[in-house]
Amino acid sequence: MAVIATIMDSGTGEPIQKMTFGRLPHAGSAFVLASGAQVTAQRVEVGKPAPGRFVTPVRVWVAGTTDSRQP
């Protein structure tokens, strides 16, 4: 079963994007965002589902997402 997580910027607290993982990511795992920036997960939060729902909210907090590449 796939895990749908919200990628959060730890510096601003703003959501960056939603991403699907095959398994629950661990802190320290690196992956590439849709923008092409490579980020590292600092922490992973698994919340409680809302009453009557089966979807559990997952938030992956990542370090700064500034992309140093120029188009």
C-alpha positions as CSV (number, residue, x, y, z in Angstrom):
1,M,0.0,0.0,0.0
2,A,1.4,3.4,-1.0
3,V,2.0,6.2,1.4
4,I,0.8,9.7,0.3
5,A,2.8,12.3,2.3
6,T,2.8,16.1,2.4
7,I,6.3,17.4,2.0
8,M,6.8,20.3,4.4
9,D,9.6,23.0,4.5
10,S,11.1,23.0,8.0
11,G,12.3,26.5,7.7
12,T,9.0,28.1,6.9
13,G,6.4,25.5,7.9
14,E,4.8,25.7,4.5
15,P,3.7,22.6,2.5
16,I,5.8,22.2,-0.6
17,Q,4.1,19.3,-2.5
18,K,2.4,16.0,-2.1
19,M,4.4,12.9,-2.9
20,T,3.7,9.1,-3.0
21,F,6.2,6.7,-1.5
22,G,6.2,2.9,-1.8
23,R,7.1,2.6,1.9
24,L,7.1,5.1,4.8
25,P,10.3,7.2,4.5
26,H,12.7,7.4,7.3
27,A,14.5,10.5,8.7
28,G,17.7,10.9,6.8
29,S,16.4,9.5,3.5
30,A,17.1,11.7,0.4
31,F,14.7,12.1,-2.5
32,V,14.1,14.5,-5.4
33,L,11.2,16.9,-5.5
34,A,9.2,17.7,-8.6
35,S,11.2,21.0,-9.0
36,G,14.4,19.0,-9.3
37,A,15.8,19.9,-5.9
38,Q,17.3,17.1,-3.8
39,V,16.2,17.2,-0.2
40,T,16.8,15.1,2.9
41,A,14.0,14.2,5.4
42,Q,14.6,15.7,8.8
43,R,11.6,14.1,10.5
44,V,8.5,12.1,9.6
45,E,5.2,12.7,11.4
46,V,2.4,10.2,11.3
47,G,-0.9,11.7,12.5
48,K,-4.2,10.2,13.5
49,P,-7.0,9.7,10.9
50,A,-10.1,11.9,11.2
51,P,-13.1,10.1,12.7
52,G,-14.7,7.9,10.1
53,R,-11.7,8.1,7.7
54,F,-9.0,5.5,6.9
55,V,-6.4,7.9,5.5
56,T,-3.7,8.7,7.9
57,P,-2.0,12.1,7.4
58,V,1.8,11.8,6.9
59,R,4.1,14.8,6.9
60,V,7.7,14.7,5.9
61,W,9.7,17.7,7.1
62,V,12.7,18.5,4.9
63,A,15.6,20.9,5.0
64,G,15.8,24.1,2.9
65,T,14.6,23.5,-0.7
66,T,16.5,26.2,-2.5
67,D,17.5,25.1,-5.9
68,S,21.0,26.3,-6.8
69,R,20.7,25.2,-10.5
70,Q,20.0,27.9,-13.1
71,P,17.6,27.1,-16.0
